[in-house]
Amino acid sequence: MEEKDIRIENEVTPKKERKNKKYNVENEVLEWIFSIAIALVLAFFIKYFVGTFTTVRQVSMYPTLENSQKLWLNRTIRTFGANYKRGDIATFEAPRVENIYVSNESPKAVYDKVEGIDKQFIHGLLEFGKISLIKRVIGLPGDKIEIKNGNVYVNGELQKEKYINGNRTDSYKLTNFVVPEGYYFLMGDNRAKSSDCREFGCIPKEKLEGKAVVSVWPLDRIGQIKERKAENE
């Protein structure tokens, strides 16, 4: 009787082991899936609400920023609804460019409406397919902007723009323009080669994505973003 019991037990044990092994593999796979999902959610949370790395793909902010320079973008300013300050370097969603120069009659940038909850999620939150621009905040909501002879006046005060290194656009003129409430007026430091609010109008606060605060690449530019002179000066 004892020999029979032992034989039956030996026959059942491998089946239990196979079942337990299968159970362990399934658990391990589920744990990996769960861990990856948590990591993706955390990465999304940090990118959208805290900050993210971004790469400059234009020369409109030269010499302050150069093409291919990598920056850390602080997005907590958007998360907590804080206001931007004059002189801040910010990124924003690129509006539709209609080549209609800004005026008090056409003061605001125009954006195409994104239809559908799925597209709003993909475009707005995941930011797939979104094009961003990076410029400097010149005018705050309610500010009066004038540009004449290459000089910029805000509320009647001449701005000392050392960061443009004399790269002015003397032919452009803007008179008695008032920035609408809830909007910002931004321009590139490389005025002659920048498509900005002079062309497409002021940017609504909700389209501003964050403030560039630190350069992380190239090595000679690591640190807080500072004013720089052009290489030929």
KOLZA-863545 format. One record per residue: residue number from 1; chain; x, y, z of N, C-alpha, C in turn. Coordinates in pm, whole numbers. Layout:
<recs>
[NUM,'A',[X,Y,Z],[X,Y,Z],[X,Y,Z]]
...
</recs>
This chain:
<recs>
[1,'A',[83,-121,0],[0,0,0],[86,125,0]]
[2,'A',[189,123,70],[278,238,79],[348,262,-53]]
[3,'A',[390,154,-120],[458,168,-250],[364,229,-352]]
[4,'A',[236,190,-352],[137,244,-445],[115,392,-422]]
[5,'A',[105,430,-295],[85,572,-262],[202,656,-308]]
[6,'A',[321,604,-291],[441,677,-333],[444,693,-483]]
[7,'A',[405,590,-557],[407,595,-703],[306,697,-755]]
[8,'A',[188,700,-696],[84,796,-736],[130,939,-708]]
[9,'A',[193,958,-592],[243,1091,-555],[349,1138,-652]]
[10,'A',[437,1049,-693],[543,1083,-788],[488,1119,-925]]
[11,'A',[375,1056,-962],[312,1086,-1091],[243,1222,-1090]]
[12,'A',[188,1260,-977],[114,1387,-966],[208,1506,-952]]
[13,'A',[320,1489,-883],[411,1600,-855],[459,1673,-980]]
[14,'A',[504,1606,-1089],[547,1677,-1210],[438,1764,-1270]]
[15,'A',[312,1717,-1263],[201,1796,-1315],[186,1925,-1236]]
[16,'A',[199,1914,-1104],[190,2033,-1019],[303,2131,-1050]]
[17,'A',[421,2074,-1073],[537,2159,-1102],[519,2234,-1233]]
[18,'A',[466,2162,-1335],[441,2228,-1464],[336,2337,-1451]]
[19,'A',[233,2308,-1373],[127,2406,-1352],[180,2528,-1277]]
[20,'A',[260,2504,-1175],[318,2614,-1098],[414,2697,-1182]]
[21,'A',[491,2627,-1268],[586,2697,-1355],[513,2787,-1453]]
[22,'A',[403,2735,-1511],[322,2814,-1603],[262,2934,-1532]]
[23,'A',[215,2911,-1410],[157,3019,-1330],[261,3128,-1301]]
[24,'A',[383,3086,-1269],[490,3181,-1239],[529,3263,-1361]]
[25,'A',[533,3198,-1479],[567,3268,-1603],[461,3372,-1635]]
[26,'A',[333,3334,-1622],[224,3428,-1648],[230,3546,-1552]]
[27,'A',[259,3518,-1427],[271,3625,-1328],[386,3720,-1361]]
[28,'A',[497,3662,-1404],[614,3742,-1438],[586,3832,-1558]]
[29,'A',[515,3777,-1658],[479,3857,-1776],[386,3971,-1737]]
[30,'A',[288,3941,-1653],[195,4044,-1607],[267,4152,-1526]]
[31,'A',[363,4111,-1445],[441,4207,-1367],[521,4299,-1458]]
[32,'A',[580,4242,-1565],[655,4322,-1661],[564,4422,-1732]]
[33,'A',[448,4375,-1774],[352,4463,-1842],[309,4576,-1749]]
[34,'A',[280,4542,-1625],[238,4641,-1527],[350,4742,-1501]]
[35,'A',[473,4694,-1489],[587,4783,-1463],[611,4878,-1580]]
[36,'A',[600,4824,-1703],[618,4908,-1822],[509,5014,-1829]]
[37,'A',[384,4973,-1799],[272,5068,-1802],[292,5179,-1701]]
[38,'A',[335,5144,-1580],[361,5244,-1476],[472,5338,-1519]]
[39,'A',[578,5282,-1580],[691,5364,-1625],[647,5462,-1733]]
[40,'A',[562,5416,-1826],[514,5503,-1933],[426,5615,-1878]]
[41,'A',[339,5581,-1784],[253,5682,-1723],[336,5785,-1647]]
[42,'A',[437,5737,-1574],[524,5827,-1499],[603,5918,-1592]]
[43,'A',[655,5860,-1703],[730,5939,-1800],[642,6046,-1863]]
[44,'A',[516,6008,-1896],[422,6104,-1952],[393,6215,-1851]]
[45,'A',[372,6178,-1725],[341,6276,-1621],[454,6377,-1608]]
[46,'A',[578,6328,-1603],[693,6417,-1589],[706,6507,-1711]]
[47,'A',[693,6449,-1831],[710,6526,-1954],[606,6636,-1967]]
[48,'A',[482,6606,-1935],[374,6702,-1957],[359,6802,-1843]]
[49,'A',[378,6757,-1720],[349,6843,-1606],[473,6902,-1538]]
[50,'A',[588,6838,-1551],[709,6884,-1481],[808,6948,-1576]]
[51,'A',[854,6874,-1674],[951,6929,-1769],[998,6823,-1865]]
[52,'A',[1067,6868,-1970],[1116,6775,-2071],[1235,6836,-2143]]
[53,'A',[1311,6752,-2210],[1421,6800,-2292],[1366,6838,-2430]]
[54,'A',[1424,6940,-2488],[1383,6982,-2622],[1507,7024,-2700]]
[55,'A',[1499,7012,-2831],[1611,7046,-2918],[1574,7163,-3007]]
[56,'A',[1660,7262,-3014],[1637,7379,-3100],[1659,7338,-3245]]
[57,'A',[1560,7362,-3330],[1568,7324,-3471],[1561,7445,-3564]]
[58,'A',[1611,7556,-3518],[1604,7677,-3599],[1711,7776,-3553]]
[59,'A',[1726,7884,-3628],[1827,7985,-3592],[1761,8116,-3550]]
[60,'A',[1631,8113,-3526],[1559,8237,-3494],[1596,8295,-3358]]
[61,'A',[1660,8214,-3272],[1700,8265,-3140],[1851,8285,-3131]]
[62,'A',[1921,8276,-3242],[2066,8299,-3244],[2094,8446,-3213]]
[63,'A',[2197,8480,-3136],[2302,8393,-3083],[2273,8334,-2944]]
[64,'A',[2158,8370,-2884],[2129,8315,-2751],[2121,8163,-2756]]
[65,'A',[2053,8112,-2858],[2042,7968,-2879],[2087,7936,-3021]]
[66,'A',[2152,7823,-3037],[2198,7784,-3170],[2127,7656,-3215]]
[67,'A',[2130,7633,-3344],[2066,7515,-3400],[2123,7387,-3338]]
[68,'A',[2036,7291,-3304],[2071,7162,-3245],[2108,7170,-3097]]
[69,'A',[2096,7288,-3037],[2122,7299,-2894],[2010,7232,-2816]]
[70,'A',[2045,7159,-2710],[1946,7087,-2630],[1922,7161,-2499]]
[71,'A',[1793,7175,-2464],[1754,7252,-2347],[1663,7170,-2256]]
[72,'A',[1657,7214,-2130],[1558,7160,-2037],[1444,7260,-2029]]
[73,'A',[1323,7212,-2057],[1205,7297,-2060],[1124,7277,-1932]]
[74,'A',[1108,7383,-1854],[1032,7378,-1730],[884,7396,-1761]]
[75,'A',[804,7294,-1731],[661,7301,-1762],[574,7320,-1638]]
[76,'A',[635,7334,-1523],[555,7358,-1403],[485,7494,-1411]]
[77,'A',[543,7585,-1489],[481,7717,-1507],[345,7702,-1574]]
[78,'A',[333,7604,-1664],[204,7577,-1728],[113,7498,-1634]]
[79,'A',[171,7401,-1564],[92,7315,-1475],[20,7395,-1368]]
[80,'A',[90,7493,-1310],[32,7572,-1201],[-29,7704,-1248]]
[81,'A',[-30,7727,-1380],[-94,7846,-1434],[-22,7975,-1403]]
[82,'A',[109,7968,-1377],[186,8089,-1347],[201,8176,-1471]]
[83,'A',[228,8302,-1450],[244,8395,-1562],[390,8403,-1606]]
[84,'A',[410,8426,-1734],[545,8444,-1788],[589,8588,-1765]]
[85,'A',[720,8606,-1761],[777,8739,-1742],[841,8787,-1872]]
[86,'A',[852,8916,-1884],[919,8973,-2001],[1065,8929,-2001]]
[87,'A',[1110,8877,-2114],[1246,8827,-2124],[1256,8676,-2115]]
[88,'A',[1151,8610,-2068],[1151,8464,-2063],[1161,8405,-2203]]
[89,'A',[1233,8295,-2215],[1238,8221,-2341],[1141,8105,-2328]]
[90,'A',[1041,8102,-2414],[934,8004,-2401],[907,7932,-2532]]
[91,'A',[853,7811,-2520],[808,7739,-2638],[656,7744,-2643]]
[92,'A',[603,7736,-2762],[458,7738,-2779],[421,7662,-2907]]
[93,'A',[298,7617,-2910],[250,7546,-3029],[245,7643,-3147]]
[94,'A',[300,7601,-3260],[304,7687,-3378],[163,7710,-3431]]
[95,'A',[127,7836,-3454],[-6,7865,-3509],[-7,7852,-3661]]
[96,'A',[-123,7874,-3717],[-134,7877,-3863],[-78,8010,-3912]]
[97,'A',[13,8004,-4008],[75,8126,-4061],[1,8169,-4186]]
[98,'A',[-57,8287,-4181],[-134,8338,-4294],[-69,8460,-4358]]
[99,'A',[54,8491,-4311],[128,8605,-4364],[49,8736,-4355]]
[100,'A',[-30,8747,-4250],[-101,8872,-4223],[-34,8935,-4101]]
[101,'A',[35,9044,-4120],[111,9103,-4010],[19,9152,-3899]]
[102,'A',[68,9137,-3777],[-12,9168,-3660],[-53,9315,-3659]]
[103,'A',[-172,9340,-3608],[-223,9476,-3594],[-334,9472,-3489]]
[104,'A',[-383,9588,-3450],[-491,9591,-3353],[-619,9532,-3411]]
[105,'A',[-628,9528,-3545],[-744,9468,-3611],[-729,9315,-3616]]
[106,'A',[-606,9267,-3624],[-579,9122,-3627],[-469,9091,-3525]]
[107,'A',[-503,9095,-3396],[-398,9084,-3292],[-362,8942,-3251]]
[108,'A',[-447,8845,-3283],[-430,8711,-3227],[-389,8608,-3331]]
[109,'A',[-304,8515,-3288],[-265,8403,-3375],[-386,8311,-3396]]
[110,'A',[-388,8246,-3511],[-500,8158,-3547],[-453,8012,-3539]]
[111,'A',[-535,7929,-3477],[-504,7786,-3466],[-617,7704,-3529]]
[112,'A',[-578,7597,-3597],[-677,7504,-3651],[-737,7425,-3535]]
[113,'A',[-868,7409,-3538],[-936,7335,-3432],[-915,7185,-3451]]
[114,'A',[-878,7118,-3343],[-858,6973,-3346],[-989,6906,-3309]]
[115,'A',[-1049,6832,-3403],[-1177,6768,-3382],[-1160,6627,-3326]]
[116,'A',[-1251,6588,-3238],[-1252,6451,-3187],[-1170,6436,-3060]]
[117,'A',[-1226,6361,-2963],[-1157,6340,-2836],[-1027,6265,-2855]]
[118,'A',[-1028,6166,-2946],[-907,6086,-2970],[-795,6172,-3026]]
[119,'A',[-828,6259,-3122],[-727,6346,-3182],[-680,6452,-3082]]
[120,'A',[-771,6501,-3000],[-733,6598,-2898],[-637,6536,-2797]]
[121,'A',[-660,6408,-2763],[-572,6338,-2670],[-435,6317,-2731]]
[122,'A',[-432,6271,-2857],[-305,6243,-2925],[-227,6372,-2948]]
[123,'A',[-296,6476,-2992],[-229,6603,-3026],[-200,6686,-2902]]
[124,'A',[-300,6698,-2815],[-285,6788,-2700],[-204,6731,-2586]]
[125,'A',[-232,6607,-2546],[-164,6548,-2431],[-39,6470,-2470]]
[126,'A',[-52,6381,-2567],[66,6304,-2610],[159,6387,-2697]]
[127,'A',[105,6494,-2757],[183,6590,-2837],[243,6528,-2963]]
[128,'A',[178,6424,-3015],[223,6365,-3140],[181,6455,-3256]]
[129,'A',[276,6485,-3344],[245,6568,-3460],[241,6717,-3431]]
[130,'A',[267,6755,-3308],[263,6898,-3272],[397,6964,-3307]]
[131,'A',[388,7082,-3368],[508,7160,-3400],[518,7276,-3301]]
[132,'A',[635,7292,-3241],[655,7398,-3143],[760,7497,-3191]]
[133,'A',[746,7621,-3148],[843,7726,-3176],[899,7775,-3043]]
[134,'A',[1019,7833,-3049],[1080,7888,-2928],[1119,8033,-2955]]
[135,'A',[1070,8124,-2871],[1094,8268,-2886],[1108,8332,-2748]]
[136,'A',[1131,8463,-2750],[1145,8538,-2625],[1019,8622,-2601]]
[137,'A',[972,8621,-2476],[856,8701,-2439],[894,8849,-2438]]
[138,'A',[825,8927,-2518],[850,9072,-2527],[737,9151,-2463]]
[139,'A',[614,9113,-2496],[498,9184,-2445],[407,9096,-2362]]
[140,'A',[364,9148,-2247],[272,9078,-2158],[128,9122,-2187]]
[141,'A',[30,9050,-2136],[-109,9090,-2158],[-134,9235,-2117]]
[142,'A',[-192,9312,-2208],[-222,9453,-2181],[-111,9549,-2214]]
[143,'A',[8,9500,-2248],[120,9587,-2283],[97,9658,-2416]]
[144,'A',[150,9779,-2425],[147,9854,-2550],[283,9840,-2617]]
[145,'A',[285,9787,-2740],[410,9759,-2811],[426,9854,-2929]]
[146,'A',[546,9909,-2941],[582,9988,-3059],[719,9942,-3109]]
[147,'A',[731,9926,-3240],[859,9891,-3301],[885,9991,-3413]]
[148,'A',[994,10065,-3400],[1029,10163,-3503],[1180,10181,-3506]]
[149,'A',[1232,10195,-3626],[1377,10211,-3648],[1457,10097,-3584]]
[150,'A',[1396,9979,-3578],[1465,9863,-3521],[1460,9856,-3370]]
[151,'A',[1402,9955,-3306],[1393,9958,-3160],[1256,9913,-3113]]
[152,'A',[1252,9851,-2997],[1127,9802,-2939],[1093,9884,-2815]]
[153,'A',[970,9933,-2811],[923,10010,-2696],[805,9935,-2633]]
[154,'A',[811,9917,-2502],[701,9853,-2429],[647,9953,-2329]]
[155,'A',[521,9989,-2346],[458,10091,-2261],[538,10221,-2261]]
[156,'A',[591,10254,-2380],[664,10378,-2398],[810,10373,-2358]]
[157,'A',[856,10262,-2304],[995,10250,-2257],[1079,10171,-2356]]
[158,'A',[1191,10230,-2398],[1282,10163,-2490],[1344,10041,-2422]]
[159,'A',[1337,9926,-2490],[1392,9802,-2435],[1540,9789,-2469]]
[160,'A',[1621,9762,-2369],[1764,9742,-2390],[1788,9595,-2421]]
[161,'A',[1782,9563,-2549],[1788,9423,-2592],[1931,9385,-2632]]
[162,'A',[2014,9363,-2532],[2153,9326,-2560],[2163,9190,-2628]]
[163,'A',[2064,9106,-2607],[2069,8970,-2660],[2056,8962,-2812]]
[164,'A',[2010,9070,-2878],[1999,9063,-3024],[2128,9108,-3092]]
[165,'A',[2223,9162,-3018],[2354,9202,-3073],[2343,9290,-3197]]
[166,'A',[2250,9381,-3194],[2236,9475,-3306],[2168,9418,-3428]]
[167,'A',[2123,9292,-3422],[2058,9230,-3536],[1912,9274,-3541]]
[168,'A',[1889,9396,-3588],[1756,9454,-3586],[1691,9448,-3723]]
[169,'A',[1561,9472,-3725],[1489,9483,-3853],[1437,9626,-3863]]
[170,'A',[1518,9713,-3917],[1484,9856,-3921],[1363,9887,-4008]]
[171,'A',[1333,9799,-4104],[1223,9827,-4196],[1086,9795,-4135]]
[172,'A',[1083,9713,-4029],[955,9673,-3971],[904,9781,-3876]]
[173,'A',[774,9806,-3881],[715,9910,-3796],[583,9862,-3738]]
[174,'A',[568,9883,-3608],[443,9850,-3538],[411,9966,-3445]]
[175,'A',[291,10020,-3457],[256,10141,-3382],[132,10119,-3295]]
[176,'A',[144,10159,-3169],[31,10158,-3076],[-42,10024,-3070]]
[177,'A',[35,9917,-3074],[-28,9784,-3068],[-44,9742,-2923]]
[178,'A',[-161,9692,-2888],[-191,9649,-2752],[-207,9497,-2749]]
[179,'A',[-131,9433,-2663],[-139,9287,-2648],[-272,9252,-2580]]
[180,'A',[-354,9166,-2641],[-483,9130,-2580],[-465,9061,-2445]]
[181,'A',[-564,9072,-2360],[-560,9004,-2231],[-557,8852,-2253]]
[182,'A',[-472,8785,-2176],[-459,8641,-2189],[-365,8598,-2300]]
[183,'A',[-298,8695,-2363],[-207,8666,-2475],[-68,8724,-2446]]
[184,'A',[30,8672,-2522],[169,8718,-2510],[225,8749,-2649]]
[185,'A',[313,8848,-2652],[381,8887,-2776],[526,8840,-2767]]
[186,'A',[566,8750,-2856],[701,8692,-2854],[773,8718,-2985]]
[187,'A',[905,8735,-2976],[988,8751,-3095],[1117,8672,-3079]]
[188,'A',[1178,8635,-3192],[1307,8569,-3189],[1418,8671,-3175]]
[189,'A',[1528,8632,-3111],[1642,8724,-3096],[1706,8754,-3231]]
[190,'A',[1701,8660,-3322],[1755,8679,-3457],[1644,8741,-3542]]
[191,'A',[1618,8868,-3519],[1499,8935,-3571],[1481,8922,-3722]]
[192,'A',[1591,8928,-3796],[1580,8924,-3942],[1543,8785,-3994]]
[193,'A',[1562,8682,-3911],[1536,8545,-3956],[1440,8473,-3861]]
[194,'A',[1343,8546,-3814],[1248,8486,-3720],[1105,8509,-3765]]
[195,'A',[1030,8400,-3774],[886,8409,-3796],[822,8406,-3658]]
[196,'A',[762,8517,-3619],[711,8527,-3482],[582,8607,-3476]]
[197,'A',[553,8665,-3360],[425,8733,-3340],[407,8856,-3428]]
[198,'A',[515,8907,-3483],[502,9018,-3577],[426,8972,-3700]]
[199,'A',[440,8844,-3731],[379,8789,-3852],[244,8723,-3827]]
[200,'A',[236,8640,-3722],[112,8562,-3704],[28,8603,-3584]]
[201,'A',[69,8704,-3508],[-14,8751,-3399],[25,8695,-3263]]
[202,'A',[-40,8743,-3159],[-7,8707,-3021],[-53,8565,-2988]]
[203,'A',[18,8504,-2895],[-6,8365,-2858],[-88,8358,-2729]]
[204,'A',[-198,8280,-2729],[-276,8265,-2606],[-197,8189,-2500]]
[205,'A',[-219,8221,-2375],[-143,8160,-2266],[-152,8008,-2267]]
[206,'A',[-269,7955,-2303],[-286,7809,-2299],[-205,7737,-2406]]
[207,'A',[-153,7810,-2505],[-70,7748,-2608],[79,7755,-2573]]
[208,'A',[113,7830,-2469],[252,7832,-2423],[281,7702,-2349]]
[209,'A',[393,7638,-2380],[421,7503,-2331],[519,7497,-2215]]
[210,'A',[601,7600,-2199],[698,7596,-2090],[810,7696,-2112]]
[211,'A',[893,7707,-2011],[1003,7804,-2012],[1137,7733,-2021]]
[212,'A',[1219,7774,-2118],[1354,7717,-2132],[1445,7781,-2028]]
[213,'A',[1506,7699,-1944],[1586,7754,-1834],[1732,7709,-1834]]
[214,'A',[1757,7587,-1882],[1892,7531,-1874],[1931,7468,-2007]]
[215,'A',[2056,7492,-2047],[2111,7426,-2166],[2189,7302,-2121]]
[216,'A',[2167,7191,-2189],[2235,7066,-2152],[2331,7017,-2260]]
[217,'A',[2329,7081,-2376],[2419,7044,-2485],[2423,7156,-2587]]
[218,'A',[2540,7189,-2644],[2671,7123,-2632],[2740,7153,-2498]]
[219,'A',[2854,7089,-2480],[2924,7097,-2351],[2960,7239,-2313]]
[220,'A',[3001,7320,-2411],[3044,7456,-2379],[2927,7549,-2346]]
[221,'A',[2804,7498,-2356],[2687,7580,-2323],[2606,7522,-2207]]
[222,'A',[2658,7421,-2142],[2585,7363,-2029],[2568,7465,-1918]]
[223,'A',[2446,7474,-1866],[2419,7567,-1757],[2301,7657,-1789]]
[224,'A',[2283,7757,-1707],[2174,7851,-1724],[2188,7925,-1857]]
[225,'A',[2076,7944,-1926],[2079,8013,-2055],[2114,8160,-2034]]
[226,'A',[2215,8207,-2106],[2263,8344,-2090],[2269,8414,-2225]]
[227,'A',[2279,8548,-2217],[2297,8626,-2339],[2434,8597,-2399]]
[228,'A',[2440,8589,-2531],[2567,8560,-2598],[2582,8653,-2717]]
[229,'A',[2707,8679,-2752],[2736,8760,-2869],[2754,8671,-2990]]
[230,'A',[2721,8725,-3106],[2739,8650,-3230],[2887,8623,-3251]]
[231,'A',[2919,8512,-3318],[3058,8471,-3336],[3138,8570,-3418]]
[232,'A',[3071,8644,-3506],[3143,8737,-3593],[3159,8874,-3530]]
[233,'A',[3123,8886,-3403],[3135,9018,-3337],[3248,9017,-3236]]
</recs>
